[in-house]
């Protein structure tokens, strides 16, 4: 997923740091957090997330906590 976004930005000559947020990192982060929450739920384990940078990820964590999934950020 990230490779495709990266290649598109390079093709369009958008390689400066100001274009970083277009790389889809928040989308990938949210997907990873969602997977962690599902895994934690499946094994009834505790999930630790070291860092968040997107609002979407935070929403996923709040929903997981409503389901009583043990998750710490």
N, C-alpha and C positions, 0 to 999 in steps of 0.2 A: 504494500500500500504506500509506504513512504517512498520507496524507490520511484514509483510512478509520479508522485507529486514533485519529488526532487528533479527528475528528468524534465518535467514540464516547466518548472521554474528556470532551469538552466537553458532550455530551449528558448524561453522568452527573455533571456538575459536578466533575470531577476535574482541575482546572487548576493546582493548586499544584505547586511544584517536586518535592515528594516523590513525585508520580505520573509523573515524567519517564521512569523506567525501563519503564513500561508502554507507551511509544510505539513499541516494536518496533525501536528503533535497533540493538540487537545483531543482530537478524535481518537488517536491511538491511545492516549492516556486513559480516556473514558472506557475504551474497549478493554484495556488491561485491568482497570479497576473492576469493571463488571465481571470479568473472568475470575478475578481474585475473590470477589463476593460469592460467586457461584460455587467456587471450590470450597470456600469456608463453610458455606451452607451444606454442601454435600458431605463433608467430613466432620461437621459440627466442631470446627476448629476456630482458632482465633487468627484474624488477618491483621497484618501490620503494613501500613502504607507510609513510606518515609517522607513523601513530598507530593503535594497536589499543586497543579497550576491552572486547572480549569474548573469553571462553575459546573459544567456537566458532570465531571467526576464527583464533585461534592454532592450533587443531587442524587447520584447513584448510591453514594455512601449513606446518605440520609434515608433513602428507601430501604437499603439493606438493614440499617439499624431498626427500622420499623418492623422488619421481619425477625428481629432478635438475633441477627448475625453479629458476632463479636468482631468488631473492626475498630482499629485504632489508627489515627493519623498523627 
